[in-house]
Amino acid sequence: MVRYLFSAAASVLAAATFHASAWSSPLTLNTSWLDANATMTLSSTVLQTLAVTGIQVSPGGKASAISDGVFNLPVSEATLDIKLLPPSLSILEAEVAGVSLDFLNTLNQSKVSLANLAIDFGSKIVTGDVVTAMGSTRAPLLTFSVTQPLTFNLKGGVSFQLGLGNLHFTDEGAQRFADAVQVPTFMVPVLKQLDFGTIQTTVVPWFRKPVSAVPEPSTSALWMVGVLGMVLARAGSRKSRKGLEGGL
């Protein structure tokens, strides 16, 4: 009887370990139908530099302008790393498809679009299409650092927030941009030194309006992410309360 109970317990533990490990792999969510947005705010230094060189920037595709130098970029896809034991959630990649920032050199009418951005949180690189009249090339465009780690907010429902900063052109990105808008060669190192600004991403598990279609697999997956987010947020809240009580 003891052996039977021990064997049963071992089987349950093995099954639990298997299921936990199954949830330790990356999960890709289609966020195009969710209220998922990246707000890119260009720094005042970038705006001044663009103005001096006669370059205007405007949104293209699904992007929209919020104010001068501030653009809304709808997030189309996100890849998350979910672990249940212990509970944790981190973001691996994010894509902003069908979106572009269009730069026009008013002095010579040359134009370049930086489109279909993909953010890799492992390499800290933003990759995108460099689109000109000559064609399109995929290239690493910007480097970044995470200024606000992935956080969960339970106020008004579950939401996820993430902040990026220290956006700088890569060597290739600066060169391709300079060639496309036909600025002098000495501008390349200047472009590399510029801090482009910030990207603030917010994902709310609610439908974007208008919404065309809702894929079923992503619905259940997002529900699981939401539940895990609430668990992590409440666990953090309990730790904070215990810390306050311990200090009294």
C-alpha positions as CSV (number, residue, x, y, z in Angstrom):
1,M,0.0,0.0,0.0
2,V,2.8,2.4,0.9
3,R,4.6,1.5,-2.3
4,Y,1.4,2.2,-4.3
5,L,0.9,5.6,-2.6
6,F,4.5,6.5,-3.2
7,S,4.2,5.5,-6.9
8,A,1.0,7.5,-7.3
9,A,2.6,10.5,-5.7
10,A,5.6,10.2,-8.0
11,S,3.3,10.0,-11.0
12,V,1.5,13.1,-10.0
13,L,4.7,15.0,-9.4
14,A,6.1,13.9,-12.8
15,A,2.9,15.0,-14.5
16,A,3.0,18.4,-12.7
17,T,6.6,18.8,-13.7
18,F,5.8,17.9,-17.3
19,H,3.0,20.4,-17.5
20,A,5.0,23.1,-15.8
21,S,7.9,22.6,-18.3
22,A,5.3,22.7,-21.1
23,W,4.5,26.2,-20.0
24,S,8.1,27.2,-19.9
25,S,8.4,27.6,-23.6
26,P,7.8,30.8,-25.7
27,L,4.2,31.6,-26.5
28,T,3.4,33.9,-29.5
29,L,0.2,36.0,-29.3
30,N,-1.5,37.7,-32.2
31,T,-2.2,41.1,-30.6
32,S,-3.4,42.9,-33.8
33,W,-7.0,42.6,-32.5
34,L,-6.2,43.8,-28.9
35,D,-5.7,47.2,-27.5
36,A,-1.9,46.8,-27.8
37,N,0.0,50.0,-28.7
38,A,3.6,51.2,-28.7
39,T,3.9,55.0,-28.2
40,M,7.1,56.3,-29.7
41,T,8.2,59.7,-28.6
42,L,11.0,61.3,-30.5
43,S,13.5,63.3,-28.4
44,S,13.6,67.1,-28.7
45,T,17.2,66.7,-30.0
46,V,16.1,64.5,-32.8
47,L,13.3,66.8,-33.8
48,Q,15.7,69.8,-33.8
49,T,18.3,67.9,-35.9
50,L,15.7,66.8,-38.4
51,A,14.3,70.3,-38.7
52,V,17.8,71.8,-39.3
53,T,18.5,69.3,-42.0
54,G,15.1,69.9,-43.7
55,I,13.7,66.4,-42.8
56,Q,10.1,65.9,-41.9
57,V,8.7,62.8,-40.2
58,S,5.2,61.5,-40.5
59,P,3.3,58.2,-39.8
60,G,2.6,55.7,-42.4
61,G,0.4,52.5,-42.7
62,K,-1.4,51.8,-39.4
63,A,0.7,54.3,-37.5
64,S,-0.9,57.6,-36.4
65,A,0.4,60.9,-34.9
66,I,-0.6,61.7,-31.4
67,S,1.2,65.1,-31.3
68,D,4.3,66.6,-32.7
69,G,7.0,63.9,-32.6
70,V,4.7,61.4,-30.8
71,F,3.4,58.4,-32.7
72,N,1.1,55.5,-32.0
73,L,2.3,52.2,-33.4
74,P,-0.2,49.3,-33.0
75,V,1.6,46.1,-31.8
76,S,0.7,43.2,-34.1
77,E,2.5,40.3,-32.3
78,A,4.3,39.5,-29.1
79,T,6.3,36.5,-28.0
80,L,6.2,35.8,-24.3
81,D,8.2,33.4,-22.0
82,I,5.8,32.0,-19.4
83,K,6.9,30.0,-16.4
84,L,4.5,28.6,-13.8
85,L,7.0,27.3,-11.2
86,P,7.8,29.9,-10.0
87,P,5.3,32.2,-11.7
88,S,7.1,34.6,-14.1
89,L,6.4,36.3,-17.4
90,S,8.8,38.0,-19.7
91,I,8.7,39.3,-23.2
92,L,11.1,37.9,-25.9
93,E,10.0,39.7,-29.0
94,A,7.4,42.2,-30.3
95,E,6.4,43.1,-33.8
96,V,4.8,46.2,-35.2
97,A,3.8,45.1,-38.7
98,G,2.0,47.3,-41.3
99,V,3.4,50.4,-39.6
100,S,6.1,52.9,-40.8
101,L,7.7,56.2,-39.9
102,D,8.3,58.2,-43.1
103,F,11.1,60.7,-43.4
104,L,11.1,63.2,-46.2
105,N,14.1,65.5,-47.0
106,T,12.4,68.6,-48.2
107,L,15.6,70.0,-49.7
108,N,16.0,67.3,-52.3
109,Q,12.7,65.4,-52.0
110,S,14.4,62.1,-51.1
111,K,12.4,59.8,-48.9
112,V,12.9,56.8,-46.6
113,S,10.4,54.7,-44.6
114,L,11.4,52.7,-41.6
115,A,8.7,50.0,-41.5
116,N,7.5,46.7,-40.0
117,L,9.6,47.0,-36.9
118,A,10.6,44.0,-34.8
119,I,11.9,44.3,-31.3
120,D,14.3,41.6,-30.0
121,F,14.7,41.8,-26.2
122,G,17.5,39.3,-26.2
123,S,19.9,41.3,-28.5
124,K,18.3,44.7,-27.6
125,I,18.0,45.4,-31.3
126,V,15.1,46.9,-33.3
127,T,15.1,45.5,-36.9
128,G,13.0,47.0,-39.7
129,D,12.5,47.5,-43.4
130,V,14.4,50.4,-45.0
131,V,12.1,51.4,-47.9
132,T,13.2,53.8,-50.6
133,A,12.4,54.4,-54.2
134,M,15.1,51.8,-55.1
135,G,13.5,49.0,-53.1
136,S,13.3,47.6,-49.6
137,T,16.1,46.1,-47.3
138,R,15.8,44.5,-43.9
139,A,18.4,45.8,-41.5
140,P,19.1,46.3,-37.8
141,L,18.1,49.9,-37.1
142,L,18.2,50.8,-33.5
143,T,19.7,49.6,-30.2
144,F,17.8,50.1,-26.9
145,S,17.7,49.4,-23.2
146,V,14.7,48.5,-21.1
147,T,13.9,51.5,-18.9
148,Q,10.7,50.1,-17.4
149,P,10.6,46.3,-16.9
150,L,7.4,44.4,-17.8
151,T,4.9,45.3,-15.2
152,F,1.2,44.4,-14.5
153,N,-1.5,46.9,-13.5
154,L,-4.8,45.6,-12.0
155,K,-6.5,49.0,-11.9
156,G,-9.5,48.9,-14.2
157,G,-8.5,45.3,-15.4
158,V,-5.3,43.6,-16.2
159,S,-2.8,45.5,-18.4
160,F,0.9,45.1,-19.2
161,Q,3.3,47.9,-19.6
162,L,6.9,48.1,-20.8
163,G,9.2,51.0,-21.4
164,L,12.2,51.3,-23.8
165,G,14.8,54.1,-23.9
166,N,18.3,55.0,-25.0
167,L,17.3,54.4,-28.7
168,H,20.4,54.8,-30.9
169,F,21.0,54.1,-34.6
170,T,23.2,51.1,-35.2
171,D,26.1,51.6,-37.6
172,E,24.2,50.1,-40.5
173,G,21.0,51.9,-39.6
174,A,22.7,55.3,-39.5
175,Q,24.4,54.7,-42.8
176,R,21.3,53.4,-44.6
177,F,19.3,56.3,-43.3
178,A,21.9,58.9,-44.3
179,D,22.2,57.4,-47.8
180,A,18.4,57.3,-48.3
181,V,17.7,60.9,-47.3
182,Q,21.0,62.0,-49.0
183,V,22.5,64.0,-46.1
184,P,26.3,64.7,-46.0
185,T,28.6,62.0,-44.9
186,F,29.6,63.9,-41.7
187,M,26.0,63.5,-40.5
188,V,26.5,59.7,-40.0
189,P,28.4,59.9,-36.7
190,V,26.0,62.6,-35.6
191,L,23.0,60.4,-36.3
192,K,24.7,57.6,-34.3
193,Q,25.0,59.9,-31.2
194,L,21.4,60.9,-31.2
195,D,19.1,59.5,-28.6
196,F,15.9,58.9,-30.6
197,G,13.6,59.0,-27.6
198,T,11.4,56.4,-25.9
199,I,8.9,53.7,-26.7
200,Q,6.2,53.0,-24.1
201,T,4.2,49.8,-24.8
202,T,0.8,49.1,-23.2
203,V,-1.2,45.9,-23.8
204,V,-4.8,45.7,-22.5
205,P,-6.5,42.3,-23.0
206,W,-9.5,43.9,-24.7
207,F,-10.6,44.2,-28.3
208,R,-9.2,46.9,-30.5
209,K,-11.9,48.9,-32.3
210,P,-12.7,48.1,-35.0
211,V,-11.9,44.4,-34.8
212,S,-12.1,42.0,-37.8
213,A,-11.5,38.5,-36.5
214,V,-10.5,37.0,-33.2
215,P,-8.3,33.9,-33.4
216,E,-9.4,31.3,-30.9
217,P,-5.9,30.0,-29.8
218,S,-4.7,33.4,-28.9
219,T,-7.9,34.0,-26.9
220,S,-7.2,31.1,-24.5
221,A,-3.5,31.9,-24.4
222,L,-4.1,35.5,-23.5
223,W,-6.5,34.4,-20.8
224,M,-3.7,32.3,-19.3
225,V,-1.3,35.3,-19.5
226,G,-3.9,37.5,-17.8
227,V,-4.4,35.1,-15.0
228,L,-0.6,34.8,-14.5
229,G,-0.4,38.6,-14.6
230,M,-2.9,38.9,-11.7
231,V,-1.0,36.2,-9.7
232,L,2.3,38.1,-10.1
233,A,0.8,41.5,-9.4
234,R,-1.0,40.3,-6.3
235,A,2.1,38.4,-5.1
236,G,4.0,41.7,-5.4
237,S,1.3,43.5,-3.5
238,R,1.4,41.0,-0.7
239,K,5.2,41.4,-0.4
240,S,4.8,45.2,-0.2
241,R,2.2,44.9,2.5
242,K,4.4,42.5,4.5
243,G,7.3,44.8,4.2
244,L,5.2,47.7,5.5
245,E,3.9,45.6,8.4
246,G,7.4,44.5,9.3
247,G,8.6,48.1,9.5
248,L,5.8,49.1,11.9
